[in-house]
Amino acid sequence: MSQKVAVVTGASRGIGKAIAYKLAEKGMIVAVNYRSSEKEAQEIVNTIIQNGGKAKSYKADVSNYDEANELIASVKADFSSVDVLINNAGITKDMLMLKMTEKEFDDVINVNLKGTFNCIKHVTRIMLKQKSGRIINISSVIGEIGNIGQANYAASKAGIIGLTKSMSKELATRGITVNAVAPGFIESDMTDILNEKIKEQILVNIPMKRIGKATEVSNVVAFLASDEASYITGQVINVDGGMV
């Protein structure tokens, strides 16, 4: 994986941050994408560089078609190739359907699903010319089982699964693999603020009786990005402690 170039969207925190660190640890040049958290993104870049790796931060709202294009084009101009794309950027705006606004639905679809489409659209031409590439989309178990108050989020993540399977078929003959990783409940800023009662309710549905770690997701992503996963495409790998 040494010197391959990876773009990680939404990489300034949580799972994206863990993925950026893991790919850098494996020797990849990492393009750390962020939308608003410039300080956090630059801290990740600095840490990677201090540890002997290569990284650069890129501001872009991937839900915007032109900004996503500029992101991919800038990385290609800086490092001559884009070998791996990790579509991780995502948001939640939870609300029961009865009270959910059109904007709350559209915002989640635009970032999570349209953003994934935008980045795949713009990176595909580069990877086709290279006749190689890895595209890994971060979905969610919620896209498989649904959840009360998350119709918008579930729809976006289910859409990512359909997009993954379709693109894997379109790109397979050119040495490009397309897979999805579907995390369950993973330690994050969001889970840190949950009270113990809610955490207990969550654990009831997880056979392993614990919340996962971001590194447990990034380990799977790193494998799918490697040459060891060269015959795996069109798959959805759940990292959920047996929840689904």
KEVEXLO-738460 format. One record per residue (C-alpha): x, y, z; residue in three letters. Coordinates in pm, whole numbers, plus 32768, in hexadecimal, padded with zeros to 4 digits. Example, Ala and Ser with C-alpha at 12.3 -4.5 7.8 and 13.67 -1.06 7.14 Angstrom:
84CE7E3E830Cala/85577F9682CAser/
***
This chain:
800080008000met/813280DF8019ser/8111822A7F5Egln/7FB281E37EE1lys/7ED183127EFFval/7D9182FE7FCAala/7C7B84007FE6val/7BB483E9812Aval/7A7D84C48133thr/7A008545827Fgly/7B4D84EA8319ala/7B6885EF842Bser/7AC6851D853Barg/7A3B83CC85A3gly/7A5282A984B1ile/7AE78384839Egly/7C0183EE8484lys/7C4C828684E2ala/7C4E82248371ile/7D3F833F831Aala/7E3182D28429tyr/7E1B816283CBlys/7E5B819C8258leu/7F81828082ABala/800881728392glu/7FFA8084826Alys/80CD8175819Bgly/7FC5822780D1met/7FC48399807Dile/7E818416811Bval/7DA78534809Fala/7CE585A081D4val/7B9C863A8165asn/7ACE87198249tyr/79AA88078221arg/79C688ED8350ser/7ABB8859844Dser/7BFC88EC83C0glu/7CB888E5850Blys/7C688777854Cglu/7CC2871383E8ala/7E0F87C583F9gln/7E5E871E8546glu/7E2C85CC84A0ile/7F1286318381val/801B86AC8474asn/800D856A853Cthr/803484958404ile/815D85658390ile/81FE855784EAgln/81E883DD84D9asn/829E83D6838Dgly/817183CA82A5gly/80E984AE8198lys/7F9D856581AAala/7EEF86A38145lys/7DA0873981A4ser/7C9787A080A6tyr/7B60886B80EClys/7A2F88038022ala/78BE87CA8053asp/7895867D7FA0val/771D86B17F80ser/777487C27E85asn/77C087267D32tyr/78C2882C7CCCasp/7974882F7E1Dglu/799186B47E14ala/7A2686D07CB8asn/7B2087D47D31glu/7B7F86F47E56leu/7BD385CB7D7Bile/7C7E86A47C74ala/7D5587527D7Bser/7DCB860A7E11val/7E1E85867CB7lys/7EE186C57C67ala/7FA286B47DAFasp/7FF785417DB1phe/7FCE84CC7C45ser/7ECC83C07C93ser/7DA283607D66val/7DB581EF7DBDasp/7CB981D37ED8val/7B77828F7F21leu/7AD2826D8077ile/797683078075asn/794A834581E7asn/78AD84A181FDala/7758848F829Egly/76608543837Cile/752984F38447thr/73F085C3847Dlys/731484D68540asp/71A085158557met/705F844C8549leu/6FC8845A83EBmet/6E9985168471leu/6F7A863984D4lys/7097861483DBmet/70B7873C82F0thr/710687218180glu/725287D181C3lys/72B286D682D0glu/727285BC81DBphe/7324866780B8asp/745586CF8184asp/749E856A81F5val/746684D7809Aile/753E85E57FF9asn/766C85B080D9val/765B843A8113asn/75DE83B37FC6leu/760E84CA7EC6lys/776685157F59gly/77C983AB7F24thr/774B83B97DBDphe/780285007D7Casn/7953847B7DECcys/792C83307D35ile/78C483EA7BFAlys/79FC84C47BFChis/7AF883B97C63val/7A8082B27B6Cthr/7B2383537A3Barg/7C7583577AEDile/7C5B81EE7B61met/7BE681737A0Cleu/7D1D8208796Blys/7DF581697A79gln/7D3A801E7A50lys/7D407FFC7BC8ser/7C9D808A7CFCgly/7BE8804C7E42arg/7AA080F47E9Cile/7A1D80B67FFCile/78D3814D8067asn/7875817181D4ile/770D810481FAser/7665809D8342ser/75A47F7A83D4val/7482807183E7ile/74778063826Bgly/74307EEE828Bglu/733E7EE283B1ile/72AF804383CBgly/727B8105850Easn/716A81D785AAile/71AA8348856Egly/72B383098465gln/71EF82DD8322ala/72CE83D98270asn/7411833D82F2tyr/739C81D982AFala/73348235814Cala/748582D88107ser/754C81B1818Blys/747280B180D7ala/74AA817D7F9Bgly/762181637FCEile/76027FE97FD4ile/75457FE77E8Agly/764080DA7DF4leu/77607FFF7E69thr/76D37EC47DCBlys/76877F717C81ser/77DA801A7C65met/78907ED77CB9ser/77F67E3B7B82lys/78427F687AA5glu/79B07F807B07leu/7A147E167B45ala/7AB57DD879F1thr/7BA67EFC7A22arg/7C457E857B64gly/7B767F6B7C42ile/7ACB7ED87D74thr/79A37F7C7E20val/79387F0C7F7Basn/78787F9280A3ala/78B67F818218val/77867F9582F9ala/77DE7FF28460pro/76F27FB48582gly/770B808286C0phe/786E810D86CCile/791181E287DBglu/78F883508775ser/78A784AA87F5asp/7739844C87CDmet/774B830E889Ethr/782583B589A8asp/7708849A8A12ile/760383848A30leu/759283368B91asn/75C481DC8C24glu/745781778BF9lys/746081B78A84ile/75AC81018A65lys/75167FD48B17glu/73F37FD38A22gln/74E77FD988FFile/75B57EBA898Bleu/74807DDC89A4val/74807DC58826asn/75F67D818805ile/76597C13883Fpro/77BE7C778897met/77327D6289A5lys/78167E878957arg/78287FB48874ile/792B7F998760gly/7A6680678733lys/7AB181428607ala/7BF5808185D3thr/7B2B7F4285A4glu/7A867FE88479val/7BC9807C83F2ser/7C737F2683FEasn/7B6B7E9A8310val/7B877FCA822Dval/7D017FA5821Cala/7CDC7E3781BAphe/7BE67E8A80A3leu/7CD47F998028ala/7DF67EA58013ser/7E647DB47F02asp/7DFD7C977FE9glu/7C917CED7F9Bala/7CC07CEE7E22ser/7BB07BE67DE2tyr/7AAA7C807EC8ile/79AF7D6D7E2Dthr/783F7DC37E50gly/783C7D597FBDgln/77AE7DF780F9val/78777DA3822Dile/77CA7DE38379asn/789F7E4F84A0val/77947E3A85A9asp/77E27D3886B4gly/76DB7C4E8623gly/75C27D4D8634met/75367CFA84DAval/
***
